[in-house]
Amino acid sequence: MTSELLINVTPFETRVAYIDDNILQEIYIERENENKTGLVGNIYQGRVTRILPGMQAAFIDIQLEKAAFLHASDILSLKPPENEDQRQDIAELIHLGQNVMVQVIKDPLGSKGARLTTHITLASRYLVLTMTPEVAISQRLENEQERERLKNIVSSYCDKKNGFIVRTAAEGMDEKALASDAAFLKSLWANIIAGKTQNGSKNVLYTELPLKKRILRDFTVVASLDRVRIDDQQTYNSLKAFSEEYIPEMLPKLEHYPVEKKNNQTLFSFYHVENEIQSLLNKKVPLKSGGCLIIEQTEAMTTIDINTAGFVGYKNLEETIFDTNIEATRVIARQLRLRNLGGIIIIDFIDMKNEEHKKNVLSSLKKALNQDRVKTTVGEFSPLGLIEITRKRTTENIEKILCDRCQTCEGRGWFKSPETVCHEIFRKMIQLHHSSDSQQMLVYVSNRVSDFLLHQKAETLAKIQCLLGKKIQIKIDPLYTQNQFHILTISPPSV
């Protein structure tokens, strides 16, 4: 079995795919100038604009489109209550007009603003700096002797205000490496505090690393990677320099993927990731046996229904149902990661009468979800045969990133947004550039996509035109739907 990261970089978007044993397991997307996602980890100096005593929460202005949300439980109190079970009233913790340093712990989701906390944390390779003077050890570190060794070393780096969480990657590290990490985080925190003092309120004090670097820093902590392939030379050089300074063991695993050497296929096309992404927008997910899943997303929850469909089994009905449910558990776990589904998830397995079968299906589901890097809690079978799952949600799911609400059906369905179609057009242009010697491209699109290309994406379109060295013309085809486009390449006349 091999595992690898694929990093696809264009002037307008970064996409990262995690492949394990030749199967896509996770996908991440970060777009240029997109201020509604990718904020988790950012630190702001905000201002309290409204306090809601009934909800024990406050709205904080951090200069986003929507006011951010801060709950009383996420406020670090300078004077903790004498009784640990006693909750302090939010009016005792903050007041209207107060400037407060906050960190984003959840991106804006749908109609909701970003979720904030005053429990600031800063992550590095081996340690996480916290605002409490104590040491915590990653639960993935199971060796008690190693846990005690790391705790003794890191305890000396704590002071009256700051402590550390020891990450999984710290296992086996010597004191010099840990001390270097601790010193880096303390220096970074000192710079943030200095920026707060100098710049006043409503400023960004710290921004998280971009996706391509954040993946290398965080992802390799819990996954043993064999290779990281990057399709952009500049990004490859940047990640080499980053790895050399912070993650030297990753250097031999970094590899540049030149498009022209792989039959003119893009990185994601070569690994069939593009087709996988398209399939994630479908409600129906086929099972190898012939059964299927039906995944429905709503504002309140996500429901997953399992059907035998074309699977008729080999023995009896009970065994057919059991085999289908067991197969579904593995596919469900993968779909949760790929689609980044969060919140409440209800699974409606095919009814089973055998109690032993129910226990085995539940055990199989828990085992499959153990591979998930996002915190997930699994309930027991309800009297109606349903299983409830809660999965931590910090960013939008893949459907909401790629799609818009359908105006024709008043929000009951989804279709690709003009921005997503524009990005597909840009990728197709780059691919055609490598496979033809044309000097001009004619792009036929719908009216709405044309308007989006020539206005919101005018700068990116100009960049692409300069990058390819070709003249690009946008043509409107009134018969095209928003999802449709066609690119015609025009070659120079033969002499």
C-alpha positions as CSV (number, residue, x, y, z in Angstrom):
1,M,0.0,0.0,0.0
2,T,1.2,3.5,-0.9
3,S,0.0,6.9,0.2
4,E,0.6,10.2,-1.5
5,L,-0.5,13.8,-1.7
6,L,-1.3,15.4,-5.0
7,I,-1.0,19.2,-5.1
8,N,-2.6,21.0,-8.0
9,V,-1.8,24.7,-8.2
10,T,-3.2,27.3,-10.6
11,P,-3.2,31.1,-10.5
12,F,-6.7,31.0,-9.1
13,E,-7.0,27.9,-6.9
14,T,-5.1,25.3,-4.9
15,R,-6.4,21.7,-4.7
16,V,-4.9,18.9,-2.6
17,A,-5.9,15.2,-2.9
18,Y,-4.9,12.4,-0.5
19,I,-4.5,9.1,-2.3
20,D,-4.2,5.9,-0.2
21,D,-3.7,2.6,-2.0
22,N,-4.7,4.2,-5.3
23,I,-8.0,5.3,-3.8
24,L,-8.9,9.0,-3.3
25,Q,-9.6,9.5,0.5
26,E,-9.7,13.3,1.0
27,I,-9.9,16.4,-1.1
28,Y,-9.1,20.0,-0.1
29,I,-9.8,23.2,-2.0
30,E,-8.6,26.8,-1.4
31,R,-9.5,29.6,-3.8
32,E,-7.8,32.9,-4.4
33,N,-9.3,35.9,-2.7
34,E,-12.0,33.8,-1.1
35,N,-12.8,35.5,2.2
36,K,-15.5,33.1,3.4
37,T,-13.3,30.0,3.8
38,G,-9.8,29.2,4.8
39,L,-10.0,31.5,7.9
40,V,-9.5,28.8,10.6
41,G,-6.4,29.6,12.7
42,N,-6.4,33.3,11.8
43,I,-6.1,35.7,14.7
44,Y,-7.9,39.1,14.8
45,Q,-8.2,42.1,17.1
46,G,-12.0,42.5,17.0
47,R,-14.6,44.6,18.7
48,V,-17.7,43.5,20.5
49,T,-20.7,44.9,18.7
50,R,-23.6,43.0,20.3
51,I,-24.1,40.9,23.4
52,L,-26.9,38.3,23.6
53,P,-27.4,37.3,27.3
54,G,-30.2,34.8,26.3
55,M,-27.7,32.9,24.1
56,Q,-24.7,33.5,26.3
57,A,-22.9,34.8,23.2
58,A,-21.6,37.9,21.5
59,F,-21.1,39.2,17.9
60,I,-17.6,40.4,17.1
61,D,-16.6,42.6,14.2
62,I,-13.4,41.3,12.6
63,Q,-14.1,43.0,9.3
64,L,-15.7,40.1,7.5
65,E,-19.0,40.2,5.5
66,K,-20.9,38.7,8.5
67,A,-20.3,39.4,12.2
68,A,-18.4,36.5,13.9
69,F,-19.9,34.6,16.8
70,L,-18.2,34.2,20.2
71,H,-19.8,31.9,22.8
72,A,-19.2,32.3,26.6
73,S,-17.7,28.8,26.7
74,D,-15.0,29.9,24.2
75,I,-13.9,32.9,26.3
76,L,-10.7,32.5,28.4
77,S,-11.6,34.0,31.8
78,L,-8.9,35.8,33.7
79,K,-10.7,35.0,36.9
80,P,-12.0,31.4,36.7
81,P,-15.1,30.6,38.9
82,E,-14.4,29.0,42.3
83,N,-16.7,26.1,41.4
84,E,-15.7,24.3,38.2
85,D,-19.4,23.4,37.5
86,Q,-20.4,27.1,37.7
87,R,-20.7,28.9,34.4
88,Q,-19.8,32.6,34.3
89,D,-22.4,35.0,32.7
90,I,-21.1,36.5,29.4
91,A,-21.8,39.9,30.8
92,E,-19.0,39.2,33.4
93,L,-16.6,38.2,30.7
94,I,-16.9,40.9,28.0
95,H,-18.7,44.2,27.5
96,L,-20.0,46.1,24.5
97,G,-17.4,48.0,22.6
98,Q,-14.5,46.0,24.1
99,N,-11.5,45.2,21.9
100,V,-10.8,41.5,22.1
101,M,-8.2,39.2,20.5
102,V,-9.9,36.2,18.9
103,Q,-9.0,33.2,16.7
104,V,-11.3,31.6,14.1
105,I,-12.1,28.0,15.0
106,K,-14.9,27.5,12.4
107,D,-15.3,29.1,8.9
108,P,-18.5,30.9,8.0
109,L,-21.0,28.2,7.1
110,G,-24.1,29.0,5.1
111,S,-25.9,31.9,6.8
112,K,-23.7,31.7,9.9
113,G,-20.7,33.9,10.6
114,A,-17.3,32.6,11.7
115,R,-17.1,30.9,15.1
116,L,-14.4,32.4,17.4
117,T,-12.5,31.7,20.6
118,T,-10.2,33.6,22.9
119,H,-8.3,30.3,23.7
120,I,-5.5,31.2,21.2
121,T,-3.3,28.3,19.9
122,L,-0.3,28.4,17.6
123,A,0.9,25.2,15.9
124,S,4.3,24.1,14.7
125,R,5.8,20.8,13.7
126,Y,6.0,19.2,17.2
127,L,4.2,21.5,19.6
128,V,1.1,23.7,19.9
129,L,1.3,26.8,22.0
130,T,-1.7,27.4,24.3
131,M,-3.0,30.0,26.7
132,T,-3.0,27.7,29.7
133,P,0.2,27.0,31.7
134,E,0.2,23.2,31.4
135,V,1.4,20.4,29.1
136,A,-1.0,18.1,27.3
137,I,0.1,15.0,25.2
138,S,-1.5,13.8,22.0
139,Q,-3.8,10.8,22.6
140,R,-2.2,9.1,19.6
141,L,1.0,8.7,21.6
142,E,0.2,5.5,23.5
143,N,3.6,4.6,25.0
144,E,3.5,5.7,28.6
145,Q,7.2,6.1,29.0
146,E,7.5,8.3,25.9
147,R,4.5,10.4,27.1
148,E,6.2,10.9,30.4
149,R,9.6,11.8,28.8
150,L,8.0,14.4,26.5
151,K,6.0,15.9,29.3
152,N,9.1,16.3,31.5
153,I,11.0,18.0,28.7
154,V,8.2,20.3,27.5
155,S,7.2,21.3,31.1
156,S,10.3,23.4,31.4
157,Y,9.2,25.6,28.5
158,C,5.9,26.6,30.1
159,D,5.5,29.9,32.0
160,K,2.7,31.5,34.0
161,K,0.6,32.3,30.9
162,N,1.5,29.7,28.2
163,G,1.7,26.0,27.9
164,F,2.0,23.4,25.2
165,I,0.3,20.5,23.5
166,V,2.8,17.8,22.4
167,R,1.9,16.6,18.9
168,T,2.1,13.0,17.6
169,A,5.1,14.0,15.4
170,A,7.2,14.7,18.5
171,E,7.5,11.0,19.3
172,G,11.2,10.2,19.6
173,M,12.4,13.8,19.1
174,D,15.3,15.0,21.1
175,E,15.3,18.0,23.5
176,K,17.0,20.3,21.0
177,A,14.3,19.9,18.4
178,L,11.5,20.5,20.9
179,A,13.3,23.5,22.4
180,S,13.7,25.0,19.0
181,D,10.0,24.5,18.3
182,A,9.0,26.1,21.7
183,A,11.3,29.1,21.1
184,F,9.8,29.6,17.6
185,L,6.2,29.6,18.9
186,K,7.1,32.0,21.8
187,S,8.7,34.4,19.4
188,L,5.8,34.2,17.1
189,W,3.4,34.9,19.9
190,A,5.5,37.9,21.1
191,N,5.3,39.3,17.5
192,I,1.5,38.9,17.5
193,I,1.2,40.7,20.9
194,A,3.5,43.5,19.5
195,G,1.2,43.8,16.4
196,K,-1.8,44.1,18.6
197,T,-0.2,47.0,20.6
198,Q,1.0,48.8,17.5
199,N,-1.9,48.4,15.1
200,G,-5.0,48.9,17.3
201,S,-8.3,47.1,16.7
202,K,-10.0,45.3,13.8
203,N,-6.7,44.1,12.3
204,V,-5.5,40.7,11.2
205,L,-2.8,39.9,13.7
206,Y,-1.9,36.5,12.3
207,T,-2.9,34.4,9.2
208,E,-2.5,30.6,8.9
209,L,-0.2,29.1,6.3
210,P,-1.7,28.6,2.8
211,L,-3.2,25.2,2.1
212,K,-0.2,23.8,0.3
213,K,2.1,24.4,3.3
214,R,-0.5,23.7,6.0
215,I,-1.0,20.3,4.5
216,L,2.7,19.4,4.8
217,R,2.8,20.7,8.3
218,D,-0.3,19.0,9.6
219,F,-1.2,16.1,7.4
220,T,2.1,14.2,7.7
221,V,1.7,14.1,11.5
222,V,-1.0,11.5,11.2
223,A,-0.3,9.9,7.9
224,S,2.8,8.2,6.6
225,L,3.3,9.6,3.1
226,D,5.4,7.9,0.4
227,R,5.3,10.8,-2.1
228,V,4.1,14.4,-2.5
229,R,3.6,15.4,-6.2
230,I,3.3,19.1,-7.1
231,D,2.3,20.2,-10.7
232,D,3.6,23.8,-10.4
233,Q,7.4,24.4,-10.5
234,Q,7.2,27.6,-8.4
235,T,5.2,25.9,-5.7
236,Y,7.5,22.9,-5.8
237,N,10.5,25.2,-5.1
238,S,8.6,27.0,-2.4
239,L,7.7,23.7,-0.6
240,K,11.2,22.4,-0.9
241,A,12.5,25.5,0.9
242,F,9.7,25.2,3.5
243,S,10.4,21.5,4.1
244,E,14.2,22.1,4.3
245,E,13.6,24.5,7.2
246,Y,10.7,22.8,9.0
247,I,10.2,19.2,7.8
248,P,13.6,18.0,6.4
249,E,12.4,14.3,6.3
250,M,9.8,15.4,3.6
251,L,12.4,16.6,1.1
252,P,13.1,13.2,-0.6
253,K,9.3,12.7,-0.9
254,L,8.7,15.9,-2.9
255,E,8.4,15.5,-6.6
256,H,7.6,17.9,-9.4
257,Y,5.0,16.6,-11.9
258,P,5.6,18.1,-15.4
259,V,2.4,18.0,-17.5
260,E,4.1,17.7,-20.8
261,K,5.8,14.4,-19.8
262,K,2.6,12.6,-18.9
263,N,0.7,12.4,-22.3
264,N,-0.5,16.0,-21.7
265,Q,-2.6,14.9,-18.8
266,T,-2.9,17.2,-15.8
267,L,-2.0,15.8,-12.4
268,F,-5.6,15.2,-11.2
269,S,-6.6,13.8,-14.6
270,F,-3.7,11.3,-14.5
271,Y,-4.9,10.0,-11.1
272,H,-8.6,10.2,-12.1
273,V,-9.2,12.7,-9.3
274,E,-11.2,15.0,-11.6
275,N,-13.8,12.3,-12.2
276,E,-14.0,11.5,-8.5
277,I,-14.7,15.2,-7.7
278,Q,-17.6,15.2,-10.2
279,S,-19.0,12.1,-8.6
280,L,-19.1,13.8,-5.2
281,L,-21.8,16.1,-6.5
282,N,-24.1,13.1,-7.0
283,K,-26.6,12.0,-4.4
284,K,-26.4,8.4,-5.4
285,V,-23.2,6.4,-4.5
286,P,-23.0,2.9,-6.0
287,L,-21.6,0.0,-4.0
288,K,-19.5,-2.7,-5.7
289,S,-22.0,-5.4,-4.8
290,G,-24.8,-3.6,-6.8
291,G,-26.4,-1.8,-3.8
292,C,-26.2,2.0,-3.3
293,L,-26.2,4.9,-0.9
294,I,-28.5,7.9,-1.2
295,I,-26.9,11.0,0.5
296,E,-29.2,13.9,1.2
297,Q,-27.9,17.2,2.8
298,T,-30.2,19.7,4.5
299,E,-29.6,22.6,6.8
300,A,-30.3,20.6,9.9
301,M,-28.6,17.3,9.1
302,T,-27.3,14.8,6.5
303,T,-29.2,11.6,5.9
304,I,-27.7,8.5,4.4
305,D,-30.0,5.7,3.1
306,I,-28.7,2.2,2.2
307,N,-30.5,0.2,-0.5
308,T,-29.8,-3.3,-1.9
309,A,-30.8,-2.0,-5.3
310,G,-29.5,-4.6,-7.9
311,F,-27.7,-6.8,-5.3
312,V,-29.7,-10.1,-4.9
313,G,-27.2,-11.9,-2.7
314,Y,-26.1,-15.6,-2.8
315,K,-27.8,-17.2,0.3
316,N,-30.8,-15.7,2.0
317,L,-32.4,-12.3,2.5
318,E,-30.9,-11.7,6.0
319,E,-27.4,-12.5,4.7
320,T,-27.9,-10.2,1.7
321,I,-28.9,-7.3,3.9
322,F,-26.0,-7.9,6.3
323,D,-23.4,-8.0,3.5
324,T,-24.8,-4.8,2.0
325,N,-24.8,-3.0,5.3
326,I,-21.2,-4.1,6.0
327,E,-20.0,-2.9,2.6
328,A,-21.9,0.4,3.2
329,T,-20.0,1.1,6.4
330,R,-16.7,1.4,4.6
331,V,-18.1,3.5,1.8
332,I,-19.9,5.8,4.2
333,A,-16.7,6.5,6.2
334,R,-14.9,7.4,2.9
335,Q,-17.8,9.6,1.7
336,L,-17.8,11.6,5.0
337,R,-14.1,12.4,4.5
338,L,-14.4,13.2,0.8
339,R,-17.5,15.3,1.0
340,N,-16.4,16.8,4.4
341,L,-19.8,16.2,5.8
342,G,-20.3,17.5,9.4
343,G,-22.8,18.1,12.1
344,I,-25.5,15.5,12.6
345,I,-25.5,12.6,10.3
346,I,-28.3,10.0,10.4
347,I,-27.7,6.6,8.7
348,D,-30.7,4.4,7.8
349,F,-29.2,0.9,7.4
350,I,-31.4,-1.8,5.9
351,D,-33.5,-3.3,8.7
352,M,-31.8,-6.3,10.4
353,K,-33.5,-8.7,12.8
354,N,-30.3,-10.5,13.9
355,E,-28.8,-8.7,16.9
356,E,-25.4,-10.1,16.2
357,H,-25.5,-8.6,12.7
358,K,-26.3,-5.2,14.2
359,K,-23.3,-5.4,16.5
360,N,-21.0,-6.4,13.6
361,V,-22.3,-3.6,11.4
362,L,-21.8,-1.0,14.2
363,S,-18.3,-2.4,14.9
364,S,-17.4,-2.2,11.2
365,L,-18.7,1.4,11.0
366,K,-16.6,2.5,14.1
367,K,-13.5,0.8,12.7
368,A,-13.9,2.5,9.3
369,L,-14.4,5.9,11.0
370,N,-11.2,5.4,13.1
371,Q,-9.2,6.4,10.0
372,D,-11.0,9.8,10.0
373,R,-8.7,12.7,11.1
374,V,-11.8,14.7,12.1
375,K,-13.4,14.0,15.5
376,T,-16.4,11.8,15.0
377,T,-18.9,10.3,17.6
378,V,-21.0,7.3,16.8
379,G,-24.2,6.4,18.6
380,E,-26.0,3.0,19.0
381,F,-28.8,1.6,16.9
382,S,-32.1,3.4,17.7
383,P,-35.4,1.4,18.1
384,L,-36.1,2.5,14.5
385,G,-32.8,1.0,13.2
386,L,-31.1,4.4,12.7
387,I,-27.5,5.3,13.8
388,E,-26.7,8.9,14.7
389,I,-23.2,10.3,14.0
390,T,-21.8,13.7,14.9
391,R,-18.8,14.9,13.0
392,K,-16.9,18.1,13.8
393,R,-17.5,20.7,11.2
394,T,-15.0,23.6,10.7
395,T,-15.2,24.3,7.0
396,E,-17.8,24.1,4.3
397,N,-18.5,20.7,2.6
398,I,-17.4,20.1,-0.9
399,E,-20.9,20.6,-2.4
400,K,-21.2,24.1,-0.9
401,I,-17.7,25.1,-2.1
402,L,-18.3,24.0,-5.7
403,C,-22.0,24.7,-6.1
404,D,-24.7,27.4,-5.7
405,R,-28.3,27.1,-4.8
406,C,-30.5,26.6,-7.9
407,Q,-32.6,29.7,-8.4
408,T,-35.0,27.9,-10.8
409,C,-36.0,25.3,-8.2
410,E,-35.9,27.7,-5.3
411,G,-33.1,26.1,-3.4
412,R,-34.2,22.5,-3.6
413,G,-31.2,21.4,-5.7
414,W,-27.7,22.3,-6.7
415,F,-25.7,23.2,-9.8
416,K,-22.2,24.4,-10.5
417,S,-21.6,28.0,-9.7
418,P,-20.3,30.4,-12.4
419,E,-17.0,30.6,-10.4
420,T,-16.6,26.8,-10.5
421,V,-17.3,26.7,-14.3
422,C,-14.8,29.5,-14.8
423,H,-12.1,27.4,-13.0
424,E,-12.9,24.4,-15.1
425,I,-12.5,26.6,-18.2
426,F,-9.1,27.9,-17.0
427,R,-7.9,24.3,-16.3
428,K,-9.1,23.2,-19.8
429,M,-7.3,26.1,-21.4
430,I,-4.0,25.1,-19.7
431,Q,-4.5,21.5,-20.8
432,L,-5.2,22.5,-24.4
433,H,-2.2,24.8,-24.4
434,H,0.1,21.7,-23.7
435,S,-1.6,19.6,-26.4
436,S,-1.9,22.0,-29.3
437,D,0.1,24.8,-31.0
438,S,-2.8,27.1,-31.4
439,Q,-2.5,30.9,-31.2
440,Q,-6.0,31.7,-30.3
441,M,-8.9,30.2,-28.2
442,L,-12.6,30.9,-28.6
443,V,-14.6,30.1,-25.4
444,Y,-18.3,29.5,-25.8
445,V,-20.3,29.8,-22.6
446,S,-23.7,30.8,-21.2
447,N,-24.6,34.4,-20.6
448,R,-24.1,34.3,-16.8
449,V,-20.7,32.6,-17.0
450,S,-19.6,35.1,-19.7
451,D,-20.5,38.0,-17.4
452,F,-18.6,36.3,-14.5
453,L,-15.5,35.8,-16.7
454,L,-15.4,39.3,-18.0
455,H,-16.0,41.0,-14.7
456,Q,-15.3,39.1,-11.5
457,K,-12.6,36.9,-13.2
458,A,-11.2,39.5,-15.6
459,E,-7.9,39.8,-13.8
460,T,-7.5,36.0,-13.7
461,L,-8.4,35.7,-17.3
462,A,-5.7,38.3,-18.2
463,K,-3.2,36.3,-16.2
464,I,-4.1,33.1,-18.0
465,Q,-3.8,34.9,-21.4
466,C,-0.3,36.2,-20.5
467,L,0.7,32.7,-19.1
468,L,-0.4,30.9,-22.3
469,G,0.7,33.7,-24.7
470,K,-2.6,33.3,-26.7
471,K,-5.5,35.5,-27.5
472,I,-8.6,34.5,-25.7
473,Q,-12.1,35.5,-26.8
474,I,-15.3,34.9,-24.9
475,K,-18.5,34.1,-26.9
476,I,-22.0,33.7,-25.6
477,D,-24.1,30.7,-26.7
478,P,-27.7,31.4,-25.7
479,L,-28.5,27.7,-25.8
480,Y,-25.8,26.7,-23.3
481,T,-26.8,26.0,-19.7
482,Q,-24.6,27.4,-16.9
483,N,-22.6,24.2,-16.6
484,Q,-21.8,24.0,-20.3
485,F,-18.9,25.4,-22.2
486,H,-16.8,24.7,-25.3
487,I,-13.2,25.8,-26.2
488,L,-12.2,26.1,-29.8
489,T,-8.5,26.3,-30.6
490,I,-7.4,28.2,-33.7
491,S,-4.0,27.2,-35.1
492,P,-1.8,29.5,-37.3
493,P,-2.3,28.9,-41.0
494,S,0.1,26.4,-42.6
495,V,2.7,27.8,-44.9
